[in-house]
Amino acid sequence: MLLKRIRDVEMLDLVVWMSLVPPLPALALSLTIDGPTALVRSVASASWTGVASVLYLGLVATILAYAIWGQLLRRYPAATVTPFALLVPFVGASSSALVFGERFGALRLAGMALVLLGIGVIVLSARASRGAGSRHSLSVVPATRTDAAGVVDLIGRVYAEYRFVYEPGVEVPDLFRFDEHYTPPRGAFFVVRDGNRVVGSIGVERLDGVAAELHRLYLDANLRGRGTGRALVEAVLDWCRAEKISRLILWSDTRFDQAHRLYERMGFERRGERTLPDDLNQTREYGFERPV
């Protein structure tokens, strides 16, 4: 959870700085128990294999590996990433077999196969669940002013999830003047409905003859990561192409990191940052842009 909440921090830099802390108490404990002379003798008599092992454990197995692991946890749900931690013993066993020629009996090999089977079940069942969600009878459809109230409620649910202050008249004034912003040729708006409930939204507004701005991409939490957000953005891109718009921009709260990953996977590049003055939620936003 902590890694997902950290913003604007390079994971490798974070792990490097964190790795500076454990050696200090360990060194103090060694000096207290063994004395300084034992430490000096150990360093002086270390073999090249011992030095290589320490460097591997410190640089590769700790700093690099934890940086990659942290980046994966930040990018994907923990339930998707953590099963692969079970592969750690397999890497160790394979290395031992490769370097030292160790051989394993049938019982241990059967245990390894059972663990691999379990990982396969977890990964494939999660993929099947996402596929079933994407096949659910939810589709992206054009919206009208009658959908505005449902979109306001949807955004309120997302704001509550992030514990943002929500005053609709201040935060989403465009939805109260829907036709001014989102009717052709000025713009368009699309929603995803589950029954009579709006569970996904996105809007686009023309800026000039060649550029448009994406607005109000919101999804209920249970739909994220299932392709619905991508379908909404694709609907906007299709509208831009039909309207001969060649450039699409957007601004997104820096705390919406899952949306940022979607934008980047869909070809958007981050361009700049801004702070909204006098904003109730002290909002900073990243700018994104892509050709249509």
KAJOGI-V905118 format. One record per backbone hydrogen bond with DSSP energy under -1.0 kcal/mol. NH is the residue of the N-H (numbers start at 1). CO is the residue of the C=O. E is the energy in kcal/mol with one decimal. If there is no record, write none. Layout:
nh=(NH;NH)
co=(CO;CO)
e=(E;E)
This chain:
nh=(5;6;14;15;16;17;18;19;21;24;26;27;28;29;30;31;32;33;34;35;39;40;41;42;43;44;45;51;52;53;54;55;56;57;58;59;60;61;63;64;65;66;67;68;69;70;71;72;73;74;75;76;80;81;82;84;85;86;87;88;91;92;93;94;95;96;97;98;99;100;102;109;110;111;112;113;114;115;116;117;118;119;120;121;122;123;124;125;126;127;128;129;130;131;132;133;134;135;138;141;143;147;148;151;152;153;154;155;156;157;158;159;160;161;162;164;170;171;172;175;176;181;182;186;188;190;191;192;194;197;199;200;201;202;203;204;205;206;207;208;212;213;214;215;218;220;223;224;226;231;232;233;234;235;236;237;238;239;240;241;242;243;244;245;246;247;248;249;250;252;254;256;257;260;261;262;263;264;265;266;267;268;269;271;274;276;279;282;285;286;287;288;289;290;292)
co=(1;2;10;11;12;13;14;15;18;21;22;23;24;25;26;27;28;29;30;30;35;36;37;38;39;40;41;47;48;49;50;51;52;53;54;55;56;56;58;59;60;62;63;64;65;66;67;68;69;70;71;72;77;77;78;81;82;83;84;85;87;88;89;90;91;92;93;94;95;96;96;105;106;107;108;109;110;111;112;113;114;115;116;117;118;119;120;121;122;123;124;125;126;127;128;129;130;131;136;191;189;144;145;147;148;149;150;151;152;153;154;155;156;157;158;159;167;167;168;172;173;178;178;183;204;202;141;200;197;194;192;192;218;190;215;188;213;186;211;211;247;205;249;203;201;199;220;221;223;227;228;229;230;231;232;233;234;235;236;237;238;239;241;240;210;210;290;212;288;286;284;253;255;256;257;258;259;260;261;262;264;263;289;287;285;283;276;279;274;252;272;250;269;248;246)
e=(-1.5;-1.3;-2.2;-2.4;-2.4;-2.2;-2.3;-2.1;-1.4;-1.2;-1.7;-2.7;-2.2;-2.4;-2.3;-2.5;-1.9;-2.6;-2.5;-1.0;-1.2;-2.1;-2.5;-2.2;-2.0;-2.5;-2.1;-2.3;-2.4;-2.2;-2.2;-2.5;-2.5;-2.8;-2.6;-2.9;-1.2;-2.7;-1.8;-2.5;-2.0;-2.3;-1.8;-2.2;-2.6;-2.8;-2.1;-2.2;-2.3;-2.0;-1.9;-2.9;-1.3;-1.4;-2.8;-1.8;-2.1;-1.6;-1.6;-1.6;-2.0;-2.2;-2.8;-2.8;-2.4;-2.3;-2.4;-2.4;-3.0;-2.1;-1.3;-2.2;-2.4;-2.0;-2.3;-2.3;-2.1;-2.1;-2.5;-2.3;-2.1;-2.3;-2.4;-2.3;-2.2;-2.7;-2.7;-2.3;-1.9;-2.1;-2.4;-2.1;-2.1;-2.4;-2.5;-2.2;-2.2;-1.3;-3.2;-2.7;-2.9;-2.0;-1.2;-2.1;-2.5;-2.0;-2.2;-2.7;-1.8;-1.9;-1.9;-2.7;-2.2;-1.9;-1.8;-3.1;-2.0;-2.8;-2.5;-1.2;-1.1;-1.0;-3.0;-1.4;-2.3;-3.0;-2.7;-2.3;-3.0;-1.4;-2.9;-1.3;-2.2;-1.9;-3.5;-2.5;-2.4;-3.3;-2.6;-1.7;-2.0;-2.9;-3.0;-3.4;-1.6;-2.3;-2.0;-1.1;-1.3;-1.9;-2.1;-2.3;-2.7;-1.7;-1.6;-2.5;-2.6;-1.9;-2.5;-2.3;-2.2;-1.9;-1.3;-3.4;-1.5;-1.6;-2.6;-2.3;-2.0;-2.4;-2.7;-2.1;-1.4;-1.7;-1.9;-1.6;-2.5;-2.4;-2.2;-1.4;-1.4;-2.6;-2.8;-3.9;-2.4;-2.4;-1.1;-1.4;-3.2;-2.9;-2.2;-2.6;-1.7;-2.0;-2.1)
